[in-house]
Amino acid sequence: MSARIIGRKLKQMSRIGTMATNSASDLEGEVIRSFISLESLDPNIFRAPKENLWHPNRSRFIFGGQVVGQALVAACNTVSPDHLVHSLHCYFLRGGNSNWPILYHVDRTRDGETYASRSVKATQDGKAIFTMQSSFKTDEKQVYRYTMDMPKVKGPEEYLDANEILKMRLDEDGVSDKEKEHISRTLAEEIPLLIRPTEPESYYRIKTGKPERLLWMRANGNIGDDNKLHQCVAAYMSDFSLLGTALQPGGPNFETRFMTSLDHTLWFHNPFRVDEWMLYESFSPHAGNGKALVLGRVWKQDGTLAMSVAQEGVVRNTPVSKM
C-alpha cells in the first residue's frame, strides 16, 4: 500500500487489510490507529486534533510516545513507498497540552535513491514542543549479518496482563486509598496495548528491583499490512514504561515528584508486526542529578532484533517518610 497520506488511510486499514480478523480485533486496531491519525493541511503540514490527544493519569502532559508516533506519520507521508524509516532522533522541548491541536511541519531535507532524510517540528499555540530528525532507507540485501541473542524468558502466555495485575492489586490488603484511586483511574484509561511484565512487583514498585525490565507488549487489535504503519505504532509504543526502569532500584522507598522525557531515539533493524507479541527489554545504566538514561531492545518472538531504543528523561524522586 502506498504511504501517501497515511493519516487519511488509517480508517480504511481494517477494511482493506488482507489478514483474516474478527470485527472486534478490527475495532480495537482502529482505536490505536486513531492515536496517531493526522489530518493533511498541506503537502508538508499535518494536524493532530486535540480530541485524539491522550493525557495519561497523573501526568502533566500528553503522552510523549503519541507525539513521536504522530511525527513519524507526518514524515512517512512525504517519502516514497519503498523508503522505510531506519532511525529517528527526537527532543521534547515543551510538554504537550490536550487543549490545543498539534501541527507537524515537515522539512524534506534530502531525497536519495537509497536514503532520504526528514526533519519534523511539532508546534502548539505557535510554540515548538518537539523536534525529530528521521532517516529512511530502501531495502538492501547483505550476506553479512550479526545480532545479539534475545534474553531467555518464558513466552507471553505465561504472564498476566498489566490490567489483570492491577485489578488483583485492588483486592490486596494494605493498599492505600490513594493508590486504589490511582489504579482505578489507570484501568479506566483503556490503553489500546497489551502489556505483560515478567516481574510485576518490580514493575509496579511494590518492592525494589534491579534497573532492568522485561515485558511482553503488542498492539490490541489488527493493524493491517502496511510496514510504515507498524513502524509508526511501534514508535508510539516505545515510550511506554521506559523511564520507569530507572525507578525500580528505589521501589516503594521513593516517591516520584516529576518525570518526563527529554529525548528519544529509535533504530529499526528488521521488519516486524506490532500486533504480534514482542519482548521489550530495557535497562538503566545511570540515574542521578535529576536525570536518568534508559536503553532498550525490542525482540520478535523468534529471537529477531526488531528495534533498539535510547531515552534520557527528567526523574525527580524524594524519599518516602517513615512514620
C-alpha distance (Angstrom), angle and dihedral (degrees) to the residues before:
residue distance angle dihedral
M1 . . .
S2 3.80 . .
A3 3.79 115.7 .
R4 3.78 90.0 -142.6
I5 3.81 105.0 132.8
I6 3.80 99.6 -11.3
G7 3.78 91.3 -175.9
R8 3.79 91.4 60.2
K9 3.80 91.4 51.3
L10 3.79 98.3 45.9
K11 3.80 94.1 93.0
Q12 3.80 90.5 52.0
M13 3.79 97.4 51.7
S14 3.81 98.4 89.4
R15 3.82 90.2 51.3
I16 3.79 99.4 46.4
G17 3.83 99.5 34.8
T18 3.79 112.9 114.1
M19 3.81 95.2 -141.7
A20 3.80 115.9 106.5
T21 3.81 105.3 -120.6
N22 3.77 137.4 153.6
S23 3.80 123.0 -110.5
A24 3.81 93.0 -105.8
S25 3.81 91.5 57.1
D26 3.81 90.8 47.7
L27 3.80 90.6 50.7
E28 3.81 92.4 49.4
G29 3.80 89.8 48.5
E30 3.80 88.6 51.6
V31 3.80 89.6 56.6
I32 3.79 94.7 56.2
R33 3.82 92.1 42.4
S34 3.81 88.7 55.9
F35 3.81 89.0 60.9
I36 3.80 90.8 66.3
S37 3.81 99.6 30.1
L38 3.82 116.1 127.8
E39 3.79 136.5 -169.6
S40 3.80 117.5 -130.9
L41 3.81 111.8 -128.3
D42 3.80 96.7 164.9
P43 3.84 135.4 -7.5
N44 3.82 87.4 -89.3
I45 3.83 103.6 26.6
F46 3.82 126.1 73.4
R47 3.79 132.8 178.3
A48 3.81 131.9 -145.0
P49 3.83 109.5 -157.1
K50 3.79 113.9 -128.2
E51 3.82 89.5 -126.4
N52 3.82 89.7 68.6
L53 3.81 96.5 49.1
W54 3.79 115.2 108.2
H55 3.81 120.7 -141.8
P56 3.82 105.8 -169.1
N57 3.77 123.3 -139.2
R58 3.85 112.6 -84.5
S59 3.83 92.4 6.9
R60 3.79 124.2 121.2
F61 3.79 92.7 -148.3
I62 3.79 142.9 35.2
F63 3.80 116.3 -82.0
G64 3.81 110.5 -75.0
G65 3.80 93.5 -147.7
Q66 3.79 89.0 61.1
V67 3.80 90.4 57.1
V68 3.82 90.7 48.9
G69 3.81 91.8 49.8
Q70 3.80 93.3 46.8
A71 3.79 92.6 47.2
L72 3.79 89.1 53.0
V73 3.81 90.4 49.7
A74 3.81 88.5 53.8
A75 3.81 92.1 49.7
C76 3.82 92.8 45.4
N77 3.80 89.7 55.1
T78 3.81 89.7 64.6
V79 3.83 102.2 49.3
S80 3.78 131.3 75.3
P81 3.83 118.9 -89.9
D82 3.81 93.1 -109.5
H83 3.82 94.0 56.7
L84 3.81 114.0 89.3
V85 3.79 123.4 -174.1
H86 3.80 114.3 -102.0
S87 3.81 99.5 174.9
L88 3.78 142.9 6.4
H89 3.80 133.0 -174.5
C90 3.81 120.6 -161.5
Y91 3.80 140.0 -174.2
F92 3.78 123.5 -161.3
L93 3.81 105.8 -145.0
R94 3.81 102.2 173.3
G95 3.77 134.2 4.9
G96 3.80 113.1 -94.2
N97 3.81 119.6 -117.9
S98 3.80 123.8 -143.5
N99 3.82 90.1 -148.4
W100 3.81 92.9 72.9
P101 3.82 133.9 49.9
I102 3.81 117.5 -116.5
L103 3.79 122.0 -123.7
Y104 3.81 118.0 -153.1
H105 3.82 115.7 -156.0
V106 3.81 114.9 -164.1
D107 3.81 123.4 -156.6
R108 3.83 111.2 -160.4
T109 3.78 92.9 -142.1
R110 3.81 99.3 173.9
D111 3.80 140.9 -8.5
G112 3.80 118.7 -163.9
E113 3.78 134.1 162.4
T114 3.82 93.1 -103.0
Y115 3.81 104.8 15.9
A116 3.79 134.2 37.0
S117 3.81 128.5 -177.3
R118 3.79 131.5 -154.0
S119 3.81 134.7 -176.2
V120 3.80 119.2 -155.4
K121 3.79 128.3 -167.7
A122 3.80 120.8 -169.9
T123 3.81 118.7 -155.3
Q124 3.79 136.0 -174.2
D125 3.79 123.6 -170.3
G126 3.81 89.0 -7.1
K127 3.82 94.4 -54.7
A128 3.81 128.1 110.4
I129 3.82 112.0 -116.1
F130 3.82 100.9 167.3
T131 3.80 143.2 12.3
M132 3.80 130.6 -163.7
Q133 3.79 135.2 -172.2
S134 3.80 113.4 -160.8
S135 3.79 134.5 -178.8
F136 3.81 126.5 -156.8
K137 3.78 130.2 -161.9
T138 3.79 139.8 -171.9
D139 3.81 118.5 -123.9
E140 3.79 114.5 -81.1
K141 3.81 124.4 -173.5
Q142 3.80 117.7 -141.7
V143 3.81 129.3 175.8
Y144 3.80 92.7 -149.0
R145 3.81 112.7 79.6
Y146 3.79 135.4 159.8
T147 3.80 135.0 172.9
M148 3.79 138.6 164.8
D149 3.78 121.1 -108.1
M150 3.78 120.9 -93.5
P151 3.84 114.8 -113.5
K152 3.79 113.9 -96.4
V153 3.78 107.5 -110.1
K154 3.80 138.0 143.6
G155 3.80 117.7 -93.4
P156 3.82 122.7 -92.1
E157 3.80 92.0 -101.0
E158 3.83 88.1 69.1
Y159 3.82 95.0 62.9
L160 3.80 137.0 65.2
D161 3.80 124.5 -114.0
A162 3.80 114.2 -104.8
N163 3.81 91.0 -115.2
E164 3.80 91.3 53.4
I165 3.81 89.7 52.0
L166 3.81 91.4 50.4
K167 3.81 92.0 49.6
M168 3.80 89.4 53.1
R169 3.80 89.7 47.9
L170 3.81 90.3 58.5
D171 3.82 89.8 63.1
E172 3.81 96.4 47.8
D173 3.79 122.5 107.0
G174 3.79 118.8 -110.2
V175 3.81 96.6 29.7
S176 3.81 108.7 137.9
D177 3.79 122.8 -126.5
K178 3.81 88.7 -116.5
E179 3.80 91.7 56.6
K180 3.81 92.0 45.0
E181 3.79 89.6 53.5
H182 3.81 90.7 50.2
I183 3.82 91.4 48.6
S184 3.80 91.9 49.6
R185 3.79 91.4 51.5
T186 3.79 91.5 47.8
L187 3.81 91.9 51.1
A188 3.82 90.4 49.2
E189 3.82 91.4 58.0
E190 3.83 92.5 72.5
I191 3.80 96.0 -154.4
P192 3.85 108.6 -153.4
L193 3.82 92.1 -126.9
L194 3.78 134.3 88.7
I195 3.82 112.3 -136.1
R196 3.80 124.8 -177.2
P197 3.82 114.3 -178.4
T198 3.80 115.7 -157.6
E199 3.84 92.7 -145.9
P200 3.82 106.6 33.7
E201 3.82 96.3 176.5
S202 3.81 92.0 58.8
Y203 3.80 91.9 38.8
Y204 3.81 91.7 56.1
R205 3.83 92.9 36.9
I206 3.78 93.1 -119.1
K207 3.80 85.2 137.3
T208 3.79 135.3 9.6
G209 3.79 118.8 -90.1
K210 3.77 143.7 169.5
P211 3.84 117.6 -73.6
E212 3.79 90.9 -103.5
R213 3.78 132.0 91.8
L214 3.79 141.1 -171.3
L215 3.77 122.6 -166.1
W216 3.78 136.8 160.5
M217 3.80 114.4 -127.7
R218 3.78 139.1 176.7
A219 3.78 140.2 156.4
N220 3.79 113.4 -92.5
G221 3.79 101.9 -122.4
N222 3.79 143.5 14.9
I223 3.81 112.7 -51.7
G224 3.81 97.3 -174.9
D225 3.81 128.7 -126.5
D226 3.82 104.5 -68.4
N227 3.83 107.6 118.9
K228 3.79 92.5 -155.4
L229 3.78 91.0 55.0
H230 3.81 90.9 52.3
Q231 3.81 89.1 51.9
C232 3.82 91.8 50.2
V233 3.80 92.8 49.7
A234 3.81 89.5 46.5
A235 3.81 89.2 54.1
Y236 3.81 88.1 53.1
M237 3.81 92.1 48.3
S238 3.81 95.1 45.3
D239 3.81 93.7 76.8
F240 3.82 94.3 57.0
S241 3.81 113.6 114.8
L242 3.81 93.0 -20.1
L243 3.81 100.4 125.7
G244 3.80 89.3 40.9
T245 3.80 87.1 74.5
A246 3.80 88.7 73.2
L247 3.83 91.4 54.1
Q248 3.80 96.6 59.2
P249 3.85 98.1 86.0
G250 3.82 88.9 58.3
G251 3.79 93.3 44.0
P252 3.82 114.4 163.9
N253 3.81 91.8 -15.0
F254 3.81 92.9 78.1
E255 3.79 132.7 51.1
T256 3.79 119.3 -148.2
R257 3.80 111.1 -127.1
F258 3.80 95.9 177.9
M259 3.80 136.4 -1.3
T260 3.79 130.3 170.4
S261 3.81 139.3 147.8
L262 3.80 121.2 -96.8
D263 3.80 100.6 -178.8
H264 3.79 137.3 -3.7
T265 3.79 130.9 -162.4
L266 3.80 130.9 -173.0
W267 3.79 132.5 -173.7
F268 3.81 118.1 -167.1
H269 3.80 112.7 -150.9
N270 3.83 109.8 167.8
P271 3.83 136.6 8.9
F272 3.81 116.5 -88.2
R273 3.79 143.5 162.9
V274 3.80 118.5 -120.3
D275 3.81 90.7 -156.8
E276 3.81 88.4 66.6
W277 3.82 123.2 72.9
M278 3.81 115.4 -86.9
L279 3.80 128.6 -179.9
Y280 3.81 114.2 -122.3
E281 3.81 109.8 -155.7
S282 3.82 117.7 -172.7
F283 3.79 136.7 169.7
S284 3.80 135.1 176.5
P285 3.83 116.4 -140.2
H286 3.81 93.9 -175.2
A287 3.80 143.6 15.1
G288 3.80 126.1 173.1
N289 3.80 145.3 100.4
G290 3.80 90.0 52.1
K291 3.82 94.6 -56.7
A292 3.79 138.9 89.1
L293 3.80 132.8 -164.6
V294 3.81 120.1 -147.2
L295 3.82 126.9 -174.9
G296 3.78 124.9 -167.2
R297 3.77 148.1 179.5
V298 3.80 128.7 -155.8
W299 3.81 117.2 -149.7
K300 3.79 133.2 -167.2
Q301 3.80 115.0 -130.9
D302 3.81 91.3 -105.5
G303 3.83 90.2 61.1
T304 3.82 97.0 -100.0
L305 3.81 114.0 143.2
A306 3.80 106.0 -124.2
M307 3.82 103.6 174.6
S308 3.79 144.8 -3.6
V309 3.80 122.0 -144.4
A310 3.81 137.6 -164.0
Q311 3.78 128.5 -179.4
E312 3.79 137.9 168.4
G313 3.76 120.0 -164.4
V314 3.77 145.5 170.2
V315 3.82 110.9 -94.1
R316 3.81 118.7 178.3
N317 3.80 115.3 177.4
T318 3.78 132.7 174.2
P319 3.80 126.6 -161.9
V320 3.80 115.5 -101.5
S321 3.78 109.4 -114.6
K322 3.80 114.7 -118.1
M323 3.79 113.2 -133.4
